[in-house]
């Protein structure tokens, strides 16, 4: 498996652990609908909001910030997958799109949580 895939898996694990420490309940990881996926679907129990979390992992930020990789195509794919998730599980609570960035290849990692990273379309 390619090194960037290992970095991505490691970043998703770090992000999931971070979210759990913040009080989130992880419902699904790597939920798939065709070729689209949701990295983490979690319930923000304090706010009673379903958080659709995109995880971006990078070795460093020399060339760009990790969240800059979430372009309009990625937002579109996340939106389509989130709509399918909501329909499949009959979700009736508020929904929010977050980004968690993980930078570094060994501890201590820099983890940043961007809540409401982009607007939620009408479902």
Z-matrix of the N, CA and C atoms (Angstrom, degrees):
N
C 1 1.452
C 2 1.525 1 107.82
N 3 1.317 2 116.42 1 144.57
C 4 1.459 3 122.07 2 -177.70
C 5 1.528 4 110.99 3 -66.97
N 6 1.316 5 115.33 4 150.41
C 7 1.454 6 121.54 5 -178.46
C 8 1.524 7 111.66 6 -60.16
N 9 1.354 8 117.26 7 -37.53
C 10 1.462 9 119.10 8 -179.45
C 11 1.530 10 111.46 9 -65.91
N 12 1.341 11 117.45 10 -29.50
C 13 1.466 12 120.09 11 175.69
C 14 1.526 13 110.51 12 -67.90
N 15 1.327 14 116.31 13 -40.25
C 16 1.469 15 120.38 14 177.26
C 17 1.526 16 110.37 15 -62.59
N 18 1.330 17 116.71 16 -42.34
C 19 1.459 18 121.53 17 178.94
C 20 1.530 19 109.91 18 -62.41
N 21 1.314 20 116.95 19 -41.18
C 22 1.464 21 121.29 20 178.95
C 23 1.518 22 112.57 21 -64.46
N 24 1.327 23 116.56 22 -44.69
C 25 1.471 24 120.45 23 178.24
C 26 1.525 25 110.82 24 -63.47
N 27 1.320 26 115.62 25 -42.92
C 28 1.462 27 120.24 26 178.89
C 29 1.536 28 110.02 27 -62.82
N 30 1.315 29 116.71 28 -42.77
C 31 1.460 30 120.98 29 178.65
C 32 1.518 31 112.25 30 -62.25
N 33 1.333 32 117.02 31 -40.35
C 34 1.464 33 120.04 32 178.59
C 35 1.525 34 111.35 33 -66.03
N 36 1.314 35 117.01 34 -37.12
C 37 1.468 36 120.17 35 177.58
C 38 1.530 37 110.55 36 -65.58
N 39 1.324 38 116.45 37 -44.89
C 40 1.467 39 121.33 38 179.09
C 41 1.523 40 109.92 39 -62.36
N 42 1.339 41 116.87 40 -42.26
C 43 1.470 42 121.18 41 179.64
C 44 1.526 43 110.88 42 -63.87
N 45 1.335 44 117.53 43 -43.31
C 46 1.470 45 121.11 44 179.70
C 47 1.527 46 110.39 45 -62.48
N 48 1.326 47 116.81 46 -43.98
C 49 1.470 48 120.13 47 178.99
C 50 1.527 49 110.54 48 -63.76
N 51 1.321 50 116.56 49 -40.88
C 52 1.464 51 120.98 50 177.64
C 53 1.535 52 110.36 51 -59.77
N 54 1.332 53 116.62 52 -48.85
C 55 1.460 54 120.61 53 -178.70
C 56 1.528 55 111.37 54 -61.43
N 57 1.313 56 117.26 55 -41.45
C 58 1.470 57 120.11 56 178.02
C 59 1.529 58 111.01 57 -61.77
N 60 1.333 59 117.12 58 -40.53
C 61 1.469 60 119.85 59 177.61
C 62 1.531 61 111.61 60 -64.52
N 63 1.334 62 116.71 61 -25.49
C 64 1.460 63 121.68 62 179.31
C 65 1.527 64 112.02 63 -86.48
N 66 1.341 65 117.24 64 1.65
C 67 1.455 66 120.56 65 176.99
C 68 1.520 67 115.22 66 97.21
N 69 1.308 68 117.87 67 9.03
C 70 1.462 69 121.29 68 178.62
C 71 1.530 70 109.21 69 -82.52
N 72 1.320 71 115.19 70 148.36
C 73 1.461 72 121.58 71 174.72
C 74 1.529 73 107.15 72 -107.29
N 75 1.328 74 116.92 73 114.65
C 76 1.463 75 121.75 74 -178.48
C 77 1.524 76 108.71 75 -74.70
N 78 1.328 77 115.96 76 121.62
C 79 1.456 78 121.36 77 178.47
C 80 1.529 79 111.38 78 -93.61
N 81 1.325 80 116.09 79 -43.25
C 82 1.468 81 120.89 80 179.54
C 83 1.529 82 109.92 81 -148.03
N 84 1.317 83 114.20 82 149.65
C 85 1.469 84 121.44 83 171.11
C 86 1.517 85 107.22 84 -125.84
N 87 1.322 86 115.82 85 137.40
C 88 1.467 87 122.74 86 179.89
C 89 1.527 88 112.28 87 53.88
N 90 1.327 89 115.82 88 46.28
C 91 1.461 90 121.10 89 177.69
C 92 1.526 91 107.99 90 -71.98
N 93 1.312 92 116.34 91 129.46
C 94 1.460 93 120.90 92 -174.08
C 95 1.519 94 112.75 93 -114.98
N 96 1.333 95 113.62 94 144.50
C 97 1.447 96 122.93 95 169.94
C 98 1.530 97 105.77 96 -137.31
N 99 1.319 98 115.57 97 98.25
C 100 1.460 99 118.62 98 -174.42
C 101 1.519 100 109.89 99 65.13
N 102 1.326 101 116.38 100 -129.24
C 103 1.467 102 119.95 101 179.26
C 104 1.527 103 112.56 102 -91.75
N 105 1.317 104 116.85 103 1.54
C 106 1.469 105 121.13 104 177.24
C 107 1.528 106 109.64 105 -96.89
N 108 1.337 107 115.34 106 148.91
C 109 1.464 108 117.53 107 178.89
C 110 1.521 109 110.69 108 -144.83
N 111 1.316 110 113.91 109 159.11
C 112 1.456 111 122.50 110 173.35
C 113 1.521 112 106.15 111 -114.10
N 114 1.328 113 117.55 112 121.01
C 115 1.466 114 120.87 113 -176.62
C 116 1.525 115 111.20 114 -60.51
N 117 1.335 116 116.15 115 -54.90
C 118 1.467 117 120.93 116 -179.58
C 119 1.527 118 108.40 117 -139.78
N 120 1.318 119 114.93 118 132.89
C 121 1.462 120 120.91 119 171.00
C 122 1.523 121 105.28 120 -116.56
N 123 1.336 122 115.62 121 121.26
C 124 1.465 123 119.40 122 -174.13
C 125 1.520 124 110.47 123 -138.94
N 126 1.305 125 114.64 124 152.11
C 127 1.455 126 120.67 125 175.17
C 128 1.523 127 108.08 126 -97.08
N 129 1.331 128 115.34 127 120.55
C 130 1.467 129 121.40 128 172.30
C 131 1.518 130 104.69 129 -81.90
N 132 1.315 131 115.71 130 95.51
C 133 1.460 132 120.68 131 -171.35
C 134 1.520 133 112.68 132 -64.79
N 135 1.315 134 117.40 133 -31.75
C 136 1.464 135 120.06 134 179.90
C 137 1.528 136 110.62 135 -66.57
N 138 1.323 137 116.78 136 -45.49
C 139 1.468 138 121.00 137 -178.20
C 140 1.526 139 112.80 138 -91.10
N 141 1.343 140 117.54 139 -8.24
C 142 1.463 141 122.53 140 -175.35
C 143 1.533 142 110.99 141 53.93
N 144 1.328 143 114.18 142 51.32
C 145 1.454 144 122.84 143 -179.16
C 146 1.521 145 108.21 144 -126.65
N 147 1.333 146 116.18 145 139.61
C 148 1.454 147 121.01 146 172.79
C 149 1.514 148 107.35 147 -84.01
N 150 1.327 149 117.04 148 119.33
C 151 1.461 150 121.96 149 -179.14
C 152 1.521 151 109.14 150 -101.94
N 153 1.317 152 115.22 151 120.34
C 154 1.460 153 122.12 152 171.47
C 155 1.528 154 104.33 153 -93.31
N 156 1.333 155 116.62 154 113.78
C 157 1.462 156 120.97 155 -170.16
C 158 1.528 157 110.81 156 -112.43
N 159 1.311 158 115.59 157 120.04
C 160 1.463 159 122.35 158 173.15
C 161 1.521 160 106.91 159 -94.02
N 162 1.330 161 116.77 160 128.94
C 163 1.461 162 121.65 161 -179.05
C 164 1.527 163 108.71 162 -105.96
N 165 1.311 164 116.19 163 130.90
C 166 1.463 165 122.09 164 176.66
C 167 1.524 166 108.16 165 -124.63
N 168 1.319 167 115.24 166 121.48
C 169 1.466 168 121.65 167 -178.97
C 170 1.521 169 109.41 168 -113.60
N 171 1.320 170 115.60 169 139.02
C 172 1.468 171 121.25 170 178.04
C 173 1.520 172 108.77 171 -141.89
N 174 1.304 173 115.23 172 150.80
C 175 1.461 174 120.98 173 175.43
C 176 1.530 175 110.39 174 -66.90
N 177 1.348 176 115.08 175 -41.27
C 178 1.462 177 121.09 176 -179.15
C 179 1.526 178 108.53 177 -156.39
N 180 1.309 179 115.74 178 178.89
C 181 1.467 180 120.13 179 -179.40
C 182 1.525 181 111.24 180 -116.08
N 183 1.327 182 116.67 181 30.34
C 184 1.461 183 120.88 182 -177.72
C 185 1.529 184 111.35 183 -60.42
N 186 1.317 185 117.91 184 -43.71
C 187 1.460 186 121.03 185 -174.64
C 188 1.528 187 113.79 186 -97.78
N 189 1.325 188 117.42 187 -30.56
C 190 1.469 189 120.14 188 -178.75
C 191 1.526 190 109.40 189 -168.21
N 192 1.310 191 114.92 190 162.12
C 193 1.459 192 121.02 191 174.24
C 194 1.529 193 108.33 192 -79.23
N 195 1.315 194 118.31 193 144.20
C 196 1.468 195 120.56 194 -177.06
C 197 1.529 196 113.97 195 -56.18
N 198 1.326 197 116.92 196 -39.11
C 199 1.465 198 119.49 197 -177.21
C 200 1.527 199 113.25 198 -65.79
N 201 1.327 200 117.34 199 -17.31
C 202 1.461 201 120.83 200 177.97
C 203 1.528 202 112.24 201 -66.84
N 204 1.332 203 117.21 202 -15.10
C 205 1.462 204 121.36 203 177.97
C 206 1.523 205 112.24 204 -77.47
N 207 1.321 206 117.81 205 -8.66
C 208 1.464 207 121.06 206 178.49
C 209 1.533 208 107.05 207 -90.01
N 210 1.338 209 114.33 208 86.96
C 211 1.456 210 121.56 209 -177.89
C 212 1.528 211 110.55 210 -92.53
N 213 1.315 212 116.79 211 -175.48
C 214 1.464 213 120.33 212 -175.85
C 215 1.523 214 112.08 213 -63.18
N 216 1.343 215 118.23 214 -33.14
C 217 1.462 216 119.91 215 178.44
C 218 1.527 217 110.64 216 -66.69
N 219 1.333 218 116.35 217 -41.46
C 220 1.457 219 120.42 218 179.23
C 221 1.526 220 110.22 219 -66.03
N 222 1.324 221 116.92 220 -41.80
C 223 1.459 222 120.77 221 177.52
C 224 1.532 223 109.77 222 -60.55
N 225 1.310 224 117.22 223 -42.85
C 226 1.472 225 121.28 224 178.88
C 227 1.522 226 110.49 225 -60.83
N 228 1.335 227 117.62 226 -47.22
C 229 1.462 228 121.42 227 179.87
C 230 1.532 229 111.83 228 -64.28
N 231 1.315 230 117.08 229 -40.20
C 232 1.465 231 120.46 230 177.17
C 233 1.521 232 111.03 231 -63.29
N 234 1.320 233 115.80 232 -40.80
C 235 1.455 234 120.95 233 179.85
C 236 1.525 235 111.26 234 -63.40
N 237 1.324 236 116.84 235 -45.44
C 238 1.465 237 121.09 236 179.52
C 239 1.526 238 110.51 237 -62.82
N 240 1.329 239 116.77 238 -45.69
C 241 1.469 240 120.46 239 179.17
C 242 1.528 241 111.04 240 -64.82
N 243 1.325 242 117.16 241 -40.13
C 244 1.472 243 120.90 242 179.17
C 245 1.531 244 110.76 243 -63.99
N 246 1.324 245 117.03 244 -39.83
C 247 1.466 246 119.86 245 177.28
C 248 1.524 247 110.56 246 -61.07
N 249 1.331 248 117.51 247 -42.23
C 250 1.464 249 121.21 248 178.13
C 251 1.523 250 110.62 249 -64.53
N 252 1.323 251 117.12 250 -40.50
C 253 1.468 252 121.63 251 179.36
C 254 1.526 253 110.31 252 -61.97
N 255 1.323 254 116.13 253 -47.45
C 256 1.465 255 121.48 254 -179.17
C 257 1.526 256 110.53 255 -60.33
N 258 1.320 257 117.00 256 -43.58
C 259 1.470 258 120.21 257 178.69
C 260 1.524 259 111.67 258 -65.93
N 261 1.327 260 116.42 259 -44.13
C 262 1.464 261 120.03 260 -176.67
C 263 1.523 262 112.75 261 -63.78
N 264 1.329 263 116.60 262 -41.31
C 265 1.468 264 120.65 263 -175.92
C 266 1.527 265 112.81 264 -102.18
N 267 1.328 266 116.37 265 8.03
C 268 1.460 267 121.55 266 175.96
C 269 1.534 268 111.44 267 51.70
N 270 1.316 269 116.42 268 53.18
C 271 1.466 270 123.40 269 -177.78
C 272 1.525 271 109.20 270 -76.02
N 273 1.322 272 116.12 271 132.01
C 274 1.461 273 120.39 272 -177.87
C 275 1.528 274 112.81 273 -121.98
N 276 1.322 275 118.14 274 8.95
C 277 1.469 276 119.21 275 -179.58
C 278 1.531 277 109.90 276 -101.90
N 279 1.323 278 114.92 277 174.42
C 280 1.461 279 121.21 278 177.59
C 281 1.526 280 109.49 279 -63.47
N 282 1.340 281 115.96 280 147.10
C 283 1.472 282 121.70 281 -178.71
C 284 1.523 283 108.70 282 -121.77
N 285 1.324 284 114.47 283 143.43
C 286 1.461 285 121.10 284 -178.84
C 287 1.527 286 108.23 285 -138.46
N 288 1.326 287 116.95 286 143.06
C 289 1.458 288 122.03 287 174.89
C 290 1.520 289 108.86 288 -103.54
N 291 1.337 290 116.04 289 122.33
C 292 1.462 291 122.53 290 179.11
C 293 1.522 292 109.54 291 -118.01
N 294 1.318 293 115.21 292 162.04
C 295 1.463 294 122.37 293 170.54
C 296 1.523 295 106.59 294 -126.12
N 297 1.333 296 115.87 295 133.08
C 298 1.462 297 120.85 296 170.55
C 299 1.522 298 106.26 297 -115.27
N 300 1.331 299 116.15 298 124.28
C 301 1.457 300 120.47 299 177.61
C 302 1.523 301 109.15 300 -105.07
N 303 1.322 302 114.85 301 141.04
C 304 1.465 303 121.79 302 177.49
C 305 1.527 304 106.09 303 -127.02
N 306 1.317 305 116.09 304 119.26
C 307 1.458 306 121.04 305 -178.81
C 308 1.524 307 109.10 306 -118.90
N 309 1.338 308 115.28 307 133.97
C 310 1.453 309 122.22 308 178.52
C 311 1.515 310 111.59 309 119.80
N 312 1.327 311 115.89 310 161.28
C 313 1.459 312 120.52 311 -179.68
C 314 1.521 313 112.61 312 -112.68
N 315 1.323 314 116.29 313 -7.77
C 316 1.464 315 120.37 314 175.62
C 317 1.520 316 108.87 315 -153.19
N 318 1.327 317 116.88 316 157.81
C 319 1.466 318 119.17 317 -177.64
C 320 1.523 319 111.30 318 -59.78
N 321 1.303 320 117.13 319 149.04
C 322 1.464 321 127.49 320 -2.01
C 323 1.534 322 110.67 321 -82.01
N 324 1.318 323 116.75 322 130.35
C 325 1.458 324 122.37 323 177.85
C 326 1.528 325 108.52 324 -82.03
N 327 1.311 326 115.93 325 151.04
C 328 1.460 327 119.59 326 172.38
C 329 1.527 328 106.85 327 -94.41
N 330 1.318 329 116.30 328 118.62
C 331 1.463 330 121.77 329 -179.83
C 332 1.528 331 107.71 330 -115.46
N 333 1.336 332 115.69 331 127.56
C 334 1.465 333 120.45 332 176.56
C 335 1.520 334 108.44 333 -126.11
N 336 1.316 335 116.24 334 137.38
C 337 1.455 336 122.71 335 -179.32
C 338 1.520 337 108.15 336 -114.79
N 339 1.325 338 115.78 337 115.54
C 340 1.458 339 121.57 338 179.52
C 341 1.530 340 107.22 339 -105.75
N 342 1.326 341 115.87 340 103.93
C 343 1.460 342 120.23 341 178.74
C 344 1.527 343 109.34 342 -81.37
N 345 1.342 344 115.75 343 148.69
C 346 1.469 345 120.85 344 -179.63
C 347 1.527 346 110.82 345 52.62
N 348 1.333 347 115.94 346 49.93
C 349 1.461 348 121.49 347 -175.43
C 350 1.525 349 112.57 348 -63.44
N 351 1.324 350 116.90 349 -30.16
C 352 1.463 351 121.26 350 174.55
C 353 1.530 352 107.83 351 -153.48
N 354 1.337 353 115.98 352 159.36
C 355 1.468 354 119.01 353 -174.46
C 356 1.526 355 113.29 354 -64.70
N 357 1.305 356 115.15 355 149.43
C 358 1.455 357 121.77 356 176.75
C 359 1.523 358 107.97 357 -86.27
N 360 1.333 359 117.23 358 125.26
C 361 1.463 360 119.05 359 176.29
C 362 1.532 361 109.56 360 -71.13
N 363 1.293 362 116.07 361 161.97
C 364 1.461 363 120.10 362 175.75
C 365 1.504 364 108.89 363 -72.34
N 366 1.318 365 117.51 364 128.89
C 367 1.465 366 122.18 365 -179.00
C 368 1.496 367 108.82 366 -95.35
